[in-house]
Amino acid sequence: MMRYEKKGDVVIDHQTGLIWQANCTGPMEWENAVIYSRNLGDGWRLPEVSELITIINHSRYFPASDFPGIGSERHWSSSSDANDFSHAWYVDFDDGYVSYSARTYSNYVRCCQSSNQNKI
């Protein structure tokens, strides 16, 4: 079985059990990303940085992922920097770099949900 399965507007990750939006949105500031994810309803959420890391493939670059249709954009996570809550973590899918930036910076958003949330 392939790891990723695209079904309409979602991609199922059979390795982690997460369901991802097939397309990203943005760019937008972190606070707007949180609002966007909440407005989706049905269990959709901004992923934790530990979840975004699961779709990095460090053996690839431009983009550093096998995820269907992903580009080389930076994607916000819901994870705040523990030392400075005005910053949040992101993943740069250009090279798989993981870091944090000010929440006022604009990054892309790809929401996820647990597989038991969606009735595909």
N, C-alpha and C positions, 0 to 999 in steps of 0.2 A: 504494500500500500504506500502511496506517495504521502509525504508528510503534510503537504498543503492541498486542500481541496476547495476550489472556488465554486460557490453555489450562489449565483445571482449577485447580490450586493454584499456578500460576506465571504470570508475565507476561513475554513476550519483548519486548525492546527492539530493534527492527530497525535502529535508528540506531547503537547502540553494540555490538550483539551480545551484550549481557548478558542473563541470565535472572534474574529477581527473584522472590522469594516474593510471591504475590498479597496476602497479609495480613501485617501487622506483628504483632510480639509485644512484650509488655512492659506497662509500663515496667520497666526493670531497670538495675542498675549496670553499668558498662562491663565489668568482669571477668566478670560473669555473661553478658553479651552475647557475649563471646569464647567462653566455654564452650558456650553455646547453639549458636553457629554451628559449632563443631567437632563437636558431638554430632550435627548434621544429616548429616555425612558426604557422600559423593558429590560432593565439590568445592564444597559450599556454604561461604561465608565471610562475615565481616563486611566490608562494602564499604569501600574507601578513600574519603576525603572527595572526591577527584577523580571517583570514580564516582557518589557520591550527588549531586554537583553537576549531573551530566548530566540528572537528572530534574526539576530546577527549571525552572519557566517564570516568568520575572520579569515577564511581562505579566499574570499572574494572582495573586490573593491569596485566602487562606482556603479552599482551600489554594493555594500557589504552585507548582502542578504539574498536568499533564494526565494523570499516571499514574493508571490505573483504580483507583478506590476509596481513594485516599490521603486521609488526613485532615490536620489542621493540627498534627500532633505533631512533636516533635524526635526525630530519628533519629541514633543513634550511628554513627560510622565507626570503622574500625580504626586510623585515623591518630592518632598521638600528637602532642602539642605538642612541637616540637623544643627549646623552652626549658625545659619543665617536664613530665617524663614522668608526673607524677601527674594530668595533664590530657589529654583527647582531644577531637578535633574532632567536631562534630555539625552537622546541617542542620536548621533549623527550617522545616518546610513550611507554617507559618502565613503567612510573608511571604518565604521564601527566604533568610533570614538564615543566614550560616555563621559559626560561632564555636567556641570550645572551652570546656570546663568540667571541673571535678574529676571524676575517674572514679567517684567515689562518688555522683554525681548520677544519678538514674534517667531514662533516655530510652528511646524505643522502638527496636525492632530490625527491620530488613528485610534479610535476607541475599540475596546474589547469587552467581552462578557464571558462568563463561565458557560460551558457547554450545556449545563442543565437549565440555563435561563432562556434559551431560544428553542422554539419548536420548529426546527427545520424539517 
